[in-house]
Amino acid sequence: STPGPVTDDTPVSTLIIKPKQKIVMLGAPEEDITSLQQAAEVAPEIQDDLDIVEEIDPPLDQQPIIQERLQRRIASVEPKILNPPRPGKKLLVLDIDYTIFDLGSAAERPEQLARPHLHEFMSTVYQHYDLAIWSATSMKWVEVKMKELGVTTHPDYKITFMLDHKSMLTVNHPKYGVFDCKPLDFVWAKWEGYHKGNTIMFDDLKRNFVLNKGNGLVIVPYRKSHRNREVDRELVYLKRYLMVIVERGEEDMSVLRHKHWRRYI
């Protein structure tokens, strides 16, 4: 319930949330909410959806149909640009749901669903990395989530651009079937300063990196925030990983084995 009628522009902070009531406004489009909540309850410990290790001939990213679809995306979709890129900075692309935000848990305030140490993490890595957001939801929800979590209004860091599901690409994997992924080639085509060597993406789903395996790091999903907000330190350790990359002068991040990032630090 709220003091007045609820519209698409009603801030989450004004909603009166009953104890133990789930917040769904910040989640996926309406038709996906039920299935996403059920998935969170049935498989709360799943860290990854696919384990894509076998080689495909020709590789997916080199197949003509994939390249054709990618070029159509590049030509027809424009990113949501918030700030200009900074010359000489690396690029960190972040997923939202279960990466920096707990989609499936209950909370009285949206900031309770943010991953612990989020703003400290963003503020520190911003010194050397441009920050971007890429979500599989719509831009409307991306904007709402980032505003309510204080990401797009924080004084100590800025978001360069945001992408939504329109920038994703449908691929047909011979073993895992049809799914949508996040082709970083889309980003590199839009900004000449970003490339394979200076880009890294954090996501809780490995399939999102299928076209750019060397640039993806699978983050442990953030779930059950009411239990884990005091103990989750994933962003503390990943902050150190990104800073060590800078300290060691790594010029090509795509050759690092991000799967073993904990060992690296």
Secondary structure, 3 states (H helix, E strand, C coil): CCCCCCCCCCCHHHCCCCCCCECCCCCCCHHHHHHHHHHHHHCCCCCCCCCCCCCCCCCHHHCHHHHHHHHHHHHHCCCEECCCCCCCCEEEEECCECCCECCCCECCCHHHHECCCHHHHHHHHCCCEEEEEECCCCHHHHHHHHHHCCCCCCCCCCEEEEECHHHCEEEEECCCEEEEECCHHHHHHHCCCCCHHHEEEEECCHHHHCCCHHHEEECCCCCCHHHHCCCCCHHHHHHHHHHHHHHCCCCCHHHCCHHHHHHHC
